[in-house]
């Protein structure tokens, strides 16, 4: 199930998700759709919800028409830190 987190405070909020990614929420803004597994059992999110600083909403599944077929719309979360390629991005040949 997908959810949205909304920052109800007047301050920038950084929320670490269960996957280790960090969600940057501007004041009064909502996140993009994320899986609920990202906040299940997350003590920081629970504390922020109890204090009213964030709210959680369930996202209704949306469908996009493509070539006459109905498919669910996909969303992704980007990692908080950039991913580095060990060889500088060059392809190695043997």
Biotite code that builds the C-alpha atoms (Angstrom):
import biotite.structure as struc

atoms = struc.array([
    struc.Atom([0.000, 0.000, 0.000], chain_id="A", res_id=1, res_name="UNK", atom_name="CA", element="C"),
    struc.Atom([1.329, 3.448, -0.852], chain_id="A", res_id=2, res_name="UNK", atom_name="CA", element="C"),
    struc.Atom([1.163, 6.427, 1.495], chain_id="A", res_id=3, res_name="UNK", atom_name="CA", element="C"),
    struc.Atom([2.008, 10.123, 1.582], chain_id="A", res_id=4, res_name="UNK", atom_name="CA", element="C"),
    struc.Atom([3.746, 11.896, 4.462], chain_id="A", res_id=5, res_name="UNK", atom_name="CA", element="C"),
    struc.Atom([2.857, 15.577, 4.958], chain_id="A", res_id=6, res_name="UNK", atom_name="CA", element="C"),
    struc.Atom([5.002, 17.981, 6.971], chain_id="A", res_id=7, res_name="UNK", atom_name="CA", element="C"),
    struc.Atom([2.600, 19.972, 9.184], chain_id="A", res_id=8, res_name="UNK", atom_name="CA", element="C"),
    struc.Atom([5.362, 22.078, 10.773], chain_id="A", res_id=9, res_name="UNK", atom_name="CA", element="C"),
    struc.Atom([6.811, 25.408, 9.564], chain_id="A", res_id=10, res_name="UNK", atom_name="CA", element="C"),
    struc.Atom([10.302, 23.834, 9.401], chain_id="A", res_id=11, res_name="UNK", atom_name="CA", element="C"),
    struc.Atom([12.244, 21.587, 7.025], chain_id="A", res_id=12, res_name="UNK", atom_name="CA", element="C"),
    struc.Atom([11.946, 18.010, 8.202], chain_id="A", res_id=13, res_name="UNK", atom_name="CA", element="C"),
    struc.Atom([14.324, 15.116, 7.503], chain_id="A", res_id=14, res_name="UNK", atom_name="CA", element="C"),
    struc.Atom([12.736, 11.699, 8.007], chain_id="A", res_id=15, res_name="UNK", atom_name="CA", element="C"),
    struc.Atom([14.869, 8.568, 7.812], chain_id="A", res_id=16, res_name="UNK", atom_name="CA", element="C"),
    struc.Atom([12.880, 5.721, 6.272], chain_id="A", res_id=17, res_name="UNK", atom_name="CA", element="C"),
    struc.Atom([13.272, 2.046, 7.210], chain_id="A", res_id=18, res_name="UNK", atom_name="CA", element="C"),
    struc.Atom([15.260, 1.431, 4.003], chain_id="A", res_id=19, res_name="UNK", atom_name="CA", element="C"),
    struc.Atom([17.881, 3.970, 5.130], chain_id="A", res_id=20, res_name="UNK", atom_name="CA", element="C"),
    struc.Atom([16.840, 6.605, 2.589], chain_id="A", res_id=21, res_name="UNK", atom_name="CA", element="C"),
    struc.Atom([16.108, 10.083, 3.939], chain_id="A", res_id=22, res_name="UNK", atom_name="CA", element="C"),
    struc.Atom([12.973, 11.990, 3.015], chain_id="A", res_id=23, res_name="UNK", atom_name="CA", element="C"),
    struc.Atom([13.373, 15.791, 2.865], chain_id="A", res_id=24, res_name="UNK", atom_name="CA", element="C"),
    struc.Atom([10.010, 17.433, 3.548], chain_id="A", res_id=25, res_name="UNK", atom_name="CA", element="C"),
    struc.Atom([9.670, 21.190, 3.095], chain_id="A", res_id=26, res_name="UNK", atom_name="CA", element="C"),
    struc.Atom([7.264, 23.007, 5.417], chain_id="A", res_id=27, res_name="UNK", atom_name="CA", element="C"),
    struc.Atom([3.604, 22.136, 4.698], chain_id="A", res_id=28, res_name="UNK", atom_name="CA", element="C"),
    struc.Atom([4.594, 19.879, 1.756], chain_id="A", res_id=29, res_name="UNK", atom_name="CA", element="C"),
    struc.Atom([3.835, 16.209, 1.138], chain_id="A", res_id=30, res_name="UNK", atom_name="CA", element="C"),
    struc.Atom([6.122, 13.457, -0.053], chain_id="A", res_id=31, res_name="UNK", atom_name="CA", element="C"),
    struc.Atom([5.585, 11.494, -3.218], chain_id="A", res_id=32, res_name="UNK", atom_name="CA", element="C"),
    struc.Atom([4.006, 8.051, -2.858], chain_id="A", res_id=33, res_name="UNK", atom_name="CA", element="C"),
    struc.Atom([6.087, 5.676, -0.727], chain_id="A", res_id=34, res_name="UNK", atom_name="CA", element="C"),
    struc.Atom([5.458, 2.104, 0.415], chain_id="A", res_id=35, res_name="UNK", atom_name="CA", element="C"),
    struc.Atom([4.005, 1.811, 3.898], chain_id="A", res_id=36, res_name="UNK", atom_name="CA", element="C"),
    struc.Atom([6.788, -0.634, 4.808], chain_id="A", res_id=37, res_name="UNK", atom_name="CA", element="C"),
    struc.Atom([9.084, 2.418, 4.888], chain_id="A", res_id=38, res_name="UNK", atom_name="CA", element="C"),
    struc.Atom([7.427, 3.705, 8.093], chain_id="A", res_id=39, res_name="UNK", atom_name="CA", element="C"),
    struc.Atom([6.035, 0.559, 9.766], chain_id="A", res_id=40, res_name="UNK", atom_name="CA", element="C"),
    struc.Atom([7.586, 0.372, 13.239], chain_id="A", res_id=41, res_name="UNK", atom_name="CA", element="C"),
    struc.Atom([9.605, 3.576, 12.660], chain_id="A", res_id=42, res_name="UNK", atom_name="CA", element="C"),
    struc.Atom([9.853, 5.235, 16.088], chain_id="A", res_id=43, res_name="UNK", atom_name="CA", element="C"),
    struc.Atom([10.688, 8.697, 14.710], chain_id="A", res_id=44, res_name="UNK", atom_name="CA", element="C"),
    struc.Atom([7.667, 8.687, 12.383], chain_id="A", res_id=45, res_name="UNK", atom_name="CA", element="C"),
    struc.Atom([5.435, 7.451, 15.231], chain_id="A", res_id=46, res_name="UNK", atom_name="CA", element="C"),
    struc.Atom([6.683, 10.272, 17.493], chain_id="A", res_id=47, res_name="UNK", atom_name="CA", element="C"),
    struc.Atom([6.169, 12.913, 14.758], chain_id="A", res_id=48, res_name="UNK", atom_name="CA", element="C"),
    struc.Atom([2.635, 11.627, 14.098], chain_id="A", res_id=49, res_name="UNK", atom_name="CA", element="C"),
    struc.Atom([1.703, 11.700, 17.802], chain_id="A", res_id=50, res_name="UNK", atom_name="CA", element="C"),
    struc.Atom([2.954, 15.287, 18.119], chain_id="A", res_id=51, res_name="UNK", atom_name="CA", element="C"),
    struc.Atom([1.008, 16.342, 14.994], chain_id="A", res_id=52, res_name="UNK", atom_name="CA", element="C"),
    struc.Atom([4.113, 17.413, 13.078], chain_id="A", res_id=53, res_name="UNK", atom_name="CA", element="C"),
    struc.Atom([3.410, 15.003, 10.214], chain_id="A", res_id=54, res_name="UNK", atom_name="CA", element="C"),
    struc.Atom([0.323, 13.286, 8.877], chain_id="A", res_id=55, res_name="UNK", atom_name="CA", element="C"),
    struc.Atom([0.015, 10.064, 6.904], chain_id="A", res_id=56, res_name="UNK", atom_name="CA", element="C"),
    struc.Atom([-2.476, 9.569, 4.052], chain_id="A", res_id=57, res_name="UNK", atom_name="CA", element="C"),
    struc.Atom([-3.218, 6.470, 2.009], chain_id="A", res_id=58, res_name="UNK", atom_name="CA", element="C"),
    struc.Atom([-2.756, 6.914, -1.744], chain_id="A", res_id=59, res_name="UNK", atom_name="CA", element="C"),
    struc.Atom([-5.581, 5.651, -3.931], chain_id="A", res_id=60, res_name="UNK", atom_name="CA", element="C"),
    struc.Atom([-4.220, 3.545, -6.809], chain_id="A", res_id=61, res_name="UNK", atom_name="CA", element="C"),
    struc.Atom([-4.079, 5.560, -10.025], chain_id="A", res_id=62, res_name="UNK", atom_name="CA", element="C"),
    struc.Atom([-4.116, 4.057, -13.463], chain_id="A", res_id=63, res_name="UNK", atom_name="CA", element="C"),
    struc.Atom([-2.581, 5.411, -16.644], chain_id="A", res_id=64, res_name="UNK", atom_name="CA", element="C"),
    struc.Atom([-3.928, 4.563, -20.086], chain_id="A", res_id=65, res_name="UNK", atom_name="CA", element="C"),
    struc.Atom([-1.206, 3.221, -22.417], chain_id="A", res_id=66, res_name="UNK", atom_name="CA", element="C"),
    struc.Atom([-2.088, 1.820, -25.827], chain_id="A", res_id=67, res_name="UNK", atom_name="CA", element="C"),
    struc.Atom([-5.567, 0.910, -24.703], chain_id="A", res_id=68, res_name="UNK", atom_name="CA", element="C"),
    struc.Atom([-4.307, -0.959, -21.613], chain_id="A", res_id=69, res_name="UNK", atom_name="CA", element="C"),
    struc.Atom([-4.755, 0.189, -18.033], chain_id="A", res_id=70, res_name="UNK", atom_name="CA", element="C"),
    struc.Atom([-1.576, -0.107, -15.944], chain_id="A", res_id=71, res_name="UNK", atom_name="CA", element="C"),
    struc.Atom([-0.782, 1.177, -12.459], chain_id="A", res_id=72, res_name="UNK", atom_name="CA", element="C"),
    struc.Atom([1.334, 4.328, -12.313], chain_id="A", res_id=73, res_name="UNK", atom_name="CA", element="C"),
    struc.Atom([4.820, 3.719, -10.892], chain_id="A", res_id=74, res_name="UNK", atom_name="CA", element="C"),
    struc.Atom([6.671, 5.920, -8.399], chain_id="A", res_id=75, res_name="UNK", atom_name="CA", element="C"),
    struc.Atom([10.169, 5.596, -6.999], chain_id="A", res_id=76, res_name="UNK", atom_name="CA", element="C"),
    struc.Atom([12.226, 6.924, -4.112], chain_id="A", res_id=77, res_name="UNK", atom_name="CA", element="C"),
    struc.Atom([15.708, 8.194, -4.815], chain_id="A", res_id=78, res_name="UNK", atom_name="CA", element="C"),
    struc.Atom([18.472, 7.413, -2.328], chain_id="A", res_id=79, res_name="UNK", atom_name="CA", element="C"),
    struc.Atom([19.482, 10.290, -0.068], chain_id="A", res_id=80, res_name="UNK", atom_name="CA", element="C"),
    struc.Atom([23.165, 9.857, -0.934], chain_id="A", res_id=81, res_name="UNK", atom_name="CA", element="C"),
    struc.Atom([24.436, 9.687, -4.528], chain_id="A", res_id=82, res_name="UNK", atom_name="CA", element="C"),
    struc.Atom([25.521, 6.267, -5.705], chain_id="A", res_id=83, res_name="UNK", atom_name="CA", element="C"),
    struc.Atom([29.168, 6.074, -6.788], chain_id="A", res_id=84, res_name="UNK", atom_name="CA", element="C"),
    struc.Atom([30.471, 3.687, -9.425], chain_id="A", res_id=85, res_name="UNK", atom_name="CA", element="C"),
    struc.Atom([33.714, 2.087, -8.305], chain_id="A", res_id=86, res_name="UNK", atom_name="CA", element="C"),
    struc.Atom([35.523, 2.322, -11.645], chain_id="A", res_id=87, res_name="UNK", atom_name="CA", element="C"),
    struc.Atom([34.514, 5.888, -12.482], chain_id="A", res_id=88, res_name="UNK", atom_name="CA", element="C"),
    struc.Atom([31.688, 4.736, -14.727], chain_id="A", res_id=89, res_name="UNK", atom_name="CA", element="C"),
    struc.Atom([33.956, 3.192, -17.370], chain_id="A", res_id=90, res_name="UNK", atom_name="CA", element="C"),
    struc.Atom([33.183, -0.183, -18.833], chain_id="A", res_id=91, res_name="UNK", atom_name="CA", element="C"),
    struc.Atom([35.854, -2.791, -18.259], chain_id="A", res_id=92, res_name="UNK", atom_name="CA", element="C"),
    struc.Atom([36.645, -5.378, -20.902], chain_id="A", res_id=93, res_name="UNK", atom_name="CA", element="C"),
    struc.Atom([38.397, -8.677, -20.344], chain_id="A", res_id=94, res_name="UNK", atom_name="CA", element="C"),
])
